[in-house]
Amino acid sequence: MSIPVLKFDAVIVGAGGAGLRSAIQLSEAGLKTAVLSKVFPTRSHTVAAQGGVAASLGNSEEDHWTWHMYDTVKGSDWLGDQDAIEFMCKKANEVVVELEHYGMPFDRTDDGKIYQRPFGGHMSNFGEKPVRRSCAAADRTGHAMLHAMYQRNVKANTQFFVEWMALDLIRDEEGHVLGVTAMEMETGQIVIFHARATIFATGGAGRIFYSSTNAFINTGDGLGMAARAGIPLEDMEFWQFHPTGVAGAGVLITEGVRGEGGILRNSSKERFMERYAPNAKDLASRDVVSRAMATEIKEGRGCGVNKDYVLLDITHLDPATIMKRLPGIHEIGLQFAGVDCLKEPLPVVPTCHYQMGGIPTHYSGRVVMPKGGDMSSIVPGFYAGGECACASVHGANRLGTNSLLDLLVFGKSAGDSAVEDLKAGRAHRELPKDVADKTLARISALDNRKGGANVHETRLAMQRTMQDHAGVFRFGDMLKQGVEKILEVEKAARNLEIKDKSMAWNTARTEALEMENLIEVAKATMISAEARKESRGAHVRDDAPDTAEFPNGRNDKEWLKHTLFSPVDNSITYKPVNMQPLTVEAVALKTRSY
Amino acid sequence: MERADYERLRWRCIRRALLELDITLTRFLDGGEFEKLTDEERLAFVELADMEDYDLWDLLTGKAEIDDPRLAHMVALIRKS
């Protein structure tokens, strides 16, 4: 079968913040650049980021990139690579000012500078006191950022392939990456994008969990493609959760609800936080509240048919106060829980929000993997940035507003590295003879299989398994069972059947292909989480508690290392954390406390 | 509406930037509400679906209002679904 081949200097998969930022570097360098996206670029999930972007501009008060670096290392619970963190924090001012020049409408101070607001975890002078470091455009920072960068790309003649889904990474026998196979959704046609540089900017995979704040589009397509091409996934056990998402929907309920007097209750209507945090009760820190909720659910005191959520009760509050102080919460209850929160409690559950791990990269944006004795050998022709990549700057937990910074800095550096490599002479390499065989076999299997598994049911089984067994608070026995269960779900995910066989706009096929990506991420997460026998950052285990020997359950002697999950044989290797920054002294290990 | 046109519209509703819209619009379409619409109402739905995510979400949550009675009617129908 003859498959059309489109030749570009660079192909970028994903048109969110990281993809658009990479594309600017490549197109403005005069390189022929294609960007593939499942949706129109400004419909990417970057739009949902409201908080801001961190940069130590010092516009409101004194700030310094080394202080930002300290906060990031501490946030990461020392699992972040300090060379990459230095690189990112040092670059922050530059990428924010560039964005301003692209037309980003940042909020301003009276004297016209970029206004900076405080944000949790942002401190001055190495953790001394809060500092205003977050740059925002009202509560639509991600949205404004995407628009500014999309316009810049239009000006630079970036070629967009909108409503195209990349399917598989093309690697030759020597391991070089030569592009991707992709499907045009309007026609169902499969096309080869043959490129000198391939950049993944496909975002996170939060949809592996039953309760997730992530939009439906976050199906980990880049991670799935990398895994199928034999590239390991790094630190996949680390996922950031919010304590209160609407059960079954994932829509966030602001923590302000508890601040205004909201009470968490279990199936007996008990105010269970009194047992876990007798003083702070429902106002305890996010980690403590999430763990308490997970424990109540695990011990059978959850609510509903599946006993899989708890209740957030504000019925005792004055309705006028709720409508005034918590605008939107009433509507969220009605729309997503079918509950009038003035009269009934809201069903809530800890909800997945952000993926810290991903495709292993150097801070230059080049993808790296073990080869021979080298744990970080460059995969030629392959680059990644943003949530799908693991540089690693977030380590075991991400500092607030560093996600938008990550996609700007590493989107740009991936683009810069690709430009550098192409200018140094990297040519189009010959496509392997079987270049699209695996992709065509997957499509053909989906189209022809009879008696296979249902996509919706398989996705639900995966999401429930991940939520129950690898949620915000983890239990050794549950993780062990979780590994067995997810491997069972994997069998179903490799045996999907779709009823609709049409070519044009076959969303059933697209969703099945997304499912094949999700399962790679789910499996990597479960197996990596089971294997890490300590608590660190967002990975918190019941059997690795806070002790004098291991404060917060963290065990640096054995576990100060990155997980590398190999999708080839479900095995795990580890590589050291880079504790050596580029130019400054290392941030020394200490207990993480706020 | 032709199958392909409907499926294109469906894709543009079930893969939004905001989770809130994913859920709301998927529920409307997959709940069979779209099939009950008149041709004119369907056009209004397509127009709404083409909007930027925050603009549409502000309409659906009552934070913003729209003058066009066709679109306002459709917003009310989606909110009820």
Interface residues (C-beta under 8 A of the other chain):
Chain A: K38 V39 T42 R43 S44 H45 T46 V47 A48 R140 H143 E163 M185 E186 S212 T213 N214 A215 F216 I217 A249 G250 V251 G328 E331 Q335 F336 S502 A504 W505 N506 T507 T510
Chain B: R3 A4 E7 R8 R10 W11 R12 I14 R15 R16 A17 L18 L19 E20 D22 I23 T24 T26 E52 D53 Y54 T61 G62 R79
